[in-house]
């Protein structure tokens, strides 16, 4: 707990560095200053904050192309931004390349491996993703941040209980968890079928942070808890913001879900009342992808 207060994203060292950077004139900012300001903007986890973070972190690596942690943060920032915009294969590849660059520059950095694990997972390569997350844990097993990154992916490896255990250990190490980590806690509990716990963390997320996935999960959690009217209201709000959203588009076409996760999402999204079928043309390059029964003839 002492280490968590000193190091990590919410520790005294990082917060002091950010305060120092804020007091500098723009023309005096170093790559490290820009990195710290980029982290602060990224951790606001809002649409606007992520745009600012990406700008600052790109400036950081432009000044120092060998700054591994800036590449790691940039990969995370682009990954988080994908929750607010339509993702493309090119953007997935870009994030993967940034994380690979970070690991190549600093193979001993646990967070670089955690970022690479996440970017590999998003491509559907869960075997290599798990290996990278295991490397991250081996390098820094008592980091609250590294544990929460693992908790976000454990269920994808068929280890939902380990995800919950990692989330709870992270919380013991850092009871004052940052807002961005609430998403990982919610996810770990949801995939373990602990819906009341998932909703508890979901309800702590600031409204301005909520992206497409957060809104889907909130509706799915409410439906799983039998709160059908609340779930339907959440679905209506989500579709008003993301009118093209469907169960197939979110849970079937995304390669980052393990099969058990996919089925849990399909079941709860269906119960919440999300429209089922995505456009048929989205499946043209995915002939191996099985459509939902109600969409097979669409």
N, C-alpha and C positions, 0 to 999 in steps of 0.2 A: 504493500500500500504506500509506503514511503517512496519507493521507486516510481510508482505511478504518479505521485504528486510532483516529482522532480522531472522525470522524463516523459516520453509519450506525447501524444498530440495535445493533451490538456494540461501537461506538466508546466512547472514554473519556468524551465529553460525555454521552451517554445514560446510561452506567453511573453516572457521578457524580450526575446528576440523580435517578436512581432511589434511590441511597443517601441523598441529602438528603431525599427524600420519605418514605423509611422511618423516618427519625428524627423526623419531625414528629408532633405529636399529631393524631388524626383530625379534630378540630374546626378545625385550622389548615390543612388541606389545601386548596390552590388547584386550579383547573381543570387547570393544568399538572402539579401533583403527582399528581393522580388519573390524568391521561393517562400519566405515566411508570410509575406502579404498574400501570395497565391494560396497558401494553406488556409489562412484565415477566411478568405473568400470562398474557397472550396467547402469548408466546414459549415458555412451558412446553409449549404445544400439547397439553395433556391435557384430558380432558373437564372435570375440576374447574377447571383453570386458565382455561379459556375461559368458564365460568360466572362466575368471579370477574372476569375481564377485562371482560365485558359489563356487569356491575354497575358497575365503577369507571368505565368509559368513558361509560356513560349518565349517571353523576353528573357527570362532567367537562363534557359538553355541556349539562347542565341548568344548571350554573353559568355557562358561557360558550357560548351558542348560536352564536357566530361563530368557534369554534375549529375550523378546517378539519381539522387533523391528527387531532383526536379523532374526527371523523366518519370519516376514512379508516381509522383503527385499528378503529373499531366495525364498519365494513363487513367488514374482514378477519376480525375475531373471529367475527361471525355466519357468515361463509363457512366458516371452519375448523370451527365447531361443527356445520355440516351434515354433516360426515363421521362424526359420532357419532349423529345422529338422523335420522329420516325427514324429508326436505326437502319443502316445499310450495311451490306457486306464489306464495303470499303472502310467504313468507320470501325467495324469490328477488327479488321486487319490492321488499321492504324493503331488502335489501342494495344493490340497484341505486340506490334513492332516496338512501341514505346516501352512496354514492360520488359521485352526481351533486351532492349538496349540498356535498361537500368540494371538488369541482372548481369549483363556482360561487363558493365562498368564497375559493378561492386557485387561480386558473387557472395560476399559475407553479409549483405544487408538483408535481414529477414523480411522486411516489408516489400522489398523488390520481388522476392520470391512469392509473397502473398498476392501481390498485384498480378504477377504472371499467372499464378494459379487461377485467379478470377478471370483473366482474359482468355486463358485456355478453356476454362469451363464454359464461357460464353460461346465458344466455337463448337461445343459438344465433346471436346477431348477431355473427358473426366478422369481418365487414367493418369495422364500427365498433370492435370490440374491437382489431383490428390497428391502426387509426388512432390509438386512444388509447395503445396501447403504443409506437407510433412517436413520439408526442408526448412520452411519458415519457423515452424514450431521447434525444430531441433536447434536452430540458431538462437531463438529467443523464447523459451518455453513459458516464461513468466511475464510476458508482455500482455497487458490487458488488450491492447490494440490487435496484436497478432492473434490472440484467442478469439476475438470477435470476428476477425476476418475468416478464421476457420469455421466458426459457428455458422456463418452464412452459407458455407458450401458442404458441410458434413452430411446433410441429408441427401445431397446429390451423389454422395459416395455410398449411400445405403446405410449411413450411420447417424440417423437423426438423434438418437439418444446421446451420442458423443457431442453433437452440436449443442444440445441443451446443456450438457455438462460444461462445455467450453464457455458458453454464454454465462453460466452461473459463476464459473471461476473468474471470468473477466469482471463480472459485477462485484465480486468480493474484492478483487484487486483495485478496482476503481469504481466505488459506489456512485460517484458523480459523473456518470457516463455522459459523453457529449451527445447532442441531439442526433447527429448523423448515425450513431451506433444503434439507435432505437429500431431502425429498419432491420438490422441483423438480429436483434433479440426477437422482434416480432416474427421474423421468418423462421428462426430456429424452433420457436414454440409452435408455430402453425404447422410446420412439417412433421412435428412430433405428435400432432393431434391435440395439443394443449391449447385449445382455442380461447379460453378465458384469459390465460396468461398472455397469449398473443395480442388480444384486444387491449389488455392493460398497457402494453408498451405502445401499441398503435395509437391509443388515445393521448399519449404524451407527445406525439409528434406535432410540431407547429404546423398550422394550416398551410403556410407559405412553402413548406418543404414538400408537400404531398405531390408526388408525380403520378403518372398513369398506373404504375404497378402498385403503389401504395393504396390508391383508390380501389383497384381491383381486389387487393387483399382485404381491405376493410369490409367490402361488400361480401366477400367469400367467408370471412370470419363470422360476420353477423348471421349469414345464412346457416353456417355450421352450428351456431349456437341456437338456432330456431327463432331468431328475431327477424322473421320474414319481411315485415313491413319496413323495418329499418334498412334491411338489405336492399329491398326494391327501391327505396328512396336514394340510397347510395349509388345504385346502378344508374338511376336516372341522372343524377348529378355527374357521374363519370362519363356517360354517353353524351351529355351536353358539351363536355370539354373535349372528348375524344370520340366523335361519332362513328368512326370506322372500326372501333374496337369490337372484337368478337372472341369467343372462346377458342376457336381454331387459331386465330391470329396470335393470341396471347399464349396459349398453352400447348398447341399442337405444332405450329410452325417453328417455334423457338427451339433451337437444338440444345440449349443450355439446361433443360430439365432432364433429370433422370425419370425413368418410367413411373416409379411410384409417386414422385412429385407431380408429374403431369396428370396422373389419374386423380390425385387429390384435388388439384386445381380444377380439372374438368368437372368433377362431381360438385364441388362447392360453388363454382361459377354458374353451373347449370341451375343449381338450387337457388342461387341469388336472382337469376332471371336475365343474365347476359345473353345477347343474341349468339347463336351457335356458329353460324357458317361464315367463313371468310370468302373472298372472291375466288372463283375457280382458277383464275390466271396465276394466282400466287402459288399454286401447286404445280405449275407446268415444269419447273426445274427441280421439283421434289417428288418424282414418281414413286419413290419408296415410302413416302409419308402417307399413313392411313388416315383418311378423313373420318370425322365423327359419323355414326350411322345415319343421323338425320340429315347429313350434308352430302352423303355419298352420291346422290344423283344431281347435286347442285351444279 
